[in-house]
Amino acid sequence: MKLRKLLSLKGWSHVLRSTWQYVVSPHVALGDKLLFVIPVALYWVLPDVMPFMPIDDIGVSMMLMAWFVSRMDRKYPALNGPKRLRLNDDGR
């Protein structure tokens, strides 16, 4: 994610919306979803893995969300284009 997008409210709203849509989408492979969910869950459960890092749990989660969304945007371009597939898209 570019620094300009990282500092903008519009960029973070895209990240927050897209993260949830990718995690619950049936079009995204389970392995890709787990690549995001497992590290975030482990960091929240085991925060003392990096005890001297001054980054809060939310900060780490948001950095992982930005990475996950940028990766999924490149891997699944049909899910983020102008004719974005919806969760209940049955081909109509």
C-alpha positions as CSV (number, residue, x, y, z in Angstrom):
1,M,0.0,0.0,0.0
2,K,1.4,3.4,-1.0
3,L,2.1,5.9,1.7
4,R,-0.5,8.3,0.4
5,K,-3.2,5.6,0.6
6,L,-1.9,4.5,4.0
7,L,-2.5,8.0,5.4
8,S,-5.9,8.6,3.9
9,L,-9.3,7.8,5.4
10,K,-10.6,6.6,2.0
11,G,-7.7,4.1,1.8
12,W,-8.4,2.7,5.2
13,S,-12.2,2.5,4.5
14,H,-11.3,0.5,1.4
15,V,-9.1,-1.8,3.4
16,L,-11.7,-2.4,6.2
17,R,-14.5,-3.1,3.7
18,S,-12.4,-5.2,1.4
19,T,-10.9,-7.3,4.3
20,W,-14.4,-8.4,5.4
21,Q,-15.6,-9.0,1.9
22,Y,-12.6,-11.2,1.0
23,V,-12.8,-13.2,4.3
24,V,-16.5,-14.0,3.8
25,S,-16.4,-14.4,0.0
26,P,-17.0,-17.9,-1.3
27,H,-14.8,-17.0,-4.4
28,V,-11.6,-16.7,-2.3
29,A,-9.7,-19.9,-1.5
30,L,-9.7,-21.0,2.1
31,G,-5.9,-21.1,2.1
32,D,-5.8,-17.4,1.2
33,K,-8.3,-16.6,4.0
34,L,-6.3,-18.5,6.6
35,L,-3.1,-16.7,5.5
36,F,-4.7,-13.6,7.0
37,V,-6.8,-15.0,9.9
38,I,-4.2,-17.3,11.5
39,P,-1.4,-14.7,12.0
40,V,-3.9,-12.1,13.3
41,A,-5.5,-14.6,15.7
42,L,-2.1,-15.8,16.9
43,Y,-0.9,-12.2,17.5
44,W,-4.0,-11.3,19.5
45,V,-3.8,-14.5,21.6
46,L,0.0,-14.5,22.0
47,P,1.0,-10.8,22.0
48,D,4.2,-11.4,24.0
49,V,5.9,-13.0,21.0
50,M,7.4,-9.6,20.3
51,P,7.5,-8.0,23.7
52,F,9.8,-5.0,22.9
53,M,7.8,-3.9,19.8
54,P,5.9,-0.7,20.6
55,I,3.1,-1.6,18.2
56,D,-0.4,-2.2,19.5
57,D,-2.5,-5.2,18.5
58,I,-4.7,-3.0,16.4
59,G,-1.7,-1.6,14.6
60,V,-0.4,-5.1,13.7
61,S,-3.9,-6.1,12.6
62,M,-4.3,-3.1,10.4
63,M,-0.9,-3.6,8.8
64,L,-1.8,-7.2,8.1
65,M,-5.2,-6.1,6.7
66,A,-3.5,-3.7,4.3
67,W,-1.1,-6.4,3.1
68,F,-4.0,-8.9,2.8
69,V,-6.2,-6.6,0.8
70,S,-3.4,-5.5,-1.6
71,R,-2.5,-9.2,-2.1
72,M,-6.2,-10.2,-2.7
73,D,-6.8,-7.2,-5.0
74,R,-4.0,-8.5,-7.2
75,K,-4.9,-12.2,-7.0
76,Y,-8.7,-11.8,-7.5
77,P,-9.1,-8.8,-9.8
78,A,-12.7,-9.9,-10.6
79,L,-13.7,-9.3,-7.0
80,N,-12.6,-5.7,-6.9
81,G,-13.4,-4.4,-10.4
82,P,-16.2,-2.2,-11.5
83,K,-18.5,-5.2,-11.8
84,R,-17.5,-6.5,-8.4
85,L,-18.9,-10.0,-7.6
86,R,-21.2,-9.8,-4.6
87,L,-21.5,-12.5,-1.9
88,N,-24.9,-13.7,-3.3
89,D,-24.0,-13.3,-7.0
90,D,-25.7,-16.1,-8.8
91,G,-24.6,-15.0,-12.3
92,R,-27.4,-12.6,-13.1
